[in-house]
Amino acid sequence: MSMQNLIYKYLSNTANEEEIAILFEWIDASPKNKSLFLKLKKAWVLTATNNGKRADWIEIQNKIRQLTTNELKDEALQNNNKIHLLKGYKNFPLFAACAVLVLILTISFFNSNQSSTVIEVPKIVNTNSKIKIGTDKAILTLEDGSTIALEKGQDYIADNLTSNGEELVYKSKANNTKPEIVYNYLTIPRGGQFFVKLEDGTQVWLNSESQLKYPKNFIKGKTRQVELVYGEAYFDVSPSENHHGATFKILTENQAIEVIGTEFNIKAYHDEALIYTTLIEGKIVLDNTVQKKELKPNQQSILSKETKNIEVKEVNVAPEIAWRNGVFSFKKKSLKEIMKVLSRWYNVDIQILNEELETVKYIGVLNKSQNLEEILSIIKNTKFINAYEIKNDTIIIK
């Protein structure tokens, strides 16, 4: 598909997520591409007819030439270069490279009497905020109850563990004289994230506002058991064959997960009614004493804390694990759900004054390194939100 057709599909709200991701990669590739796209978008608005319908591509190009004639001659839109869709969309590292510009790509629905949305420069009520972007940080609680703050730029070394402030690594003890299990806790505050490599080689990425309980050392041949006390974590479990057949088990609120050796994501926040477990590869078995479910790759289980029912469905795993690769991906997520994710990462409280706004759904991607004010401005551009106000560490959506 040519870039010309791809942009046209985006402006007409007919592009899919993969096509949008490719477009945004192209826009981010150079200032010239970005400038051209902004002119195209402006021309798209200017060529609207009275009944809200858009002109065809030729009409849009004519309007662009009126805006500027010098920048189009050597652009990709004037040649026949082809761009291929991401064949590996489920391979998230490839997808993540594309999802770097903005949060909102398109609105998933419009009011029945609204045929289009004109984008204007947003009016920000207050930009004098000191809201920080989330970063690598955690609190390590040792077996004796003492705590250590792990932060970027600060090293910590003790016994069989080391940290450079961005990750925590446990080394296996070949001659462990204390075979009894002692537990450590790793707590990720709001506005934080962290990586830990357990003593058996299992890798765990922890999202904001999460806590993991795990053994400092595993006992040879015994089940390797950890607990996601709350929050969200991505597990890359060291295979059982590397540990004399010892299985790996993860406890969460309301369920236990038995693992052979696999990669999966668990989202189990205290303030959410559902627990999501998404399998990327391998095999896991979920058990909540009421039901037992086996997950296959690209399947997700949804456990209701209230009813104890477990629903299993096929999913595209890329958006579910986007956070681990520095990107939040929202696919038909409500404003309320999006704000909850942002509140954890930016460590702010967010209030939505108009309850009707809470159910407005969006499709989009967000780079976790973006400033919160930039994201709020983009959301405001959708016209569903009248304004927002920043008061210290509280965001008020109006």
Disulfide bonds with the S-S distance in Angstrom:
none
